[in-house]
Amino acid sequence: MEKPFEFLEALITSVMGDDVDVSVDRNLSGAVSIELRFNGHFGVIEGLASGDQWGVSVDFPDDHGFLGHDNVYSSPEEAVRNAWALFSR
């Protein structure tokens, strides 16, 4: 069962607060891409709303192109909590 956008946005707000700029996009394939901006940081969380692999990358160089996510987690909750920890470094 896929979780709606509202769940993801509420999850991000509950973990990161209201000051994070969030953009959530779901593709026809069911893939979810979340862009996060906070205090000069940029992060991406990607996964399937019904899946158990959520990739997280934070502050990757613009000129290197995308080579895959640095971190992979088993749930969107875990991915959001760890993205916030990476933002807080």
Sequence and secondary structure as in RCSB ss.txt:
>XXXX:A:sequence
MEKPFEFLEALITSVMGDDVDVSVDRNLSGAVSIELRFNGHFGVIEGLASGDQWGVSVDFPDDHGFLGHDNVYSS
PEEAVRNAWALFSR
>XXXX:A:secstr
    HHHHHHHHHHHH TTSEEEEEE TTSEEEEEEEETTEEEEEEEETT S EEEEES  GGG     SEEESS
HHHHHHHHHHHHT 
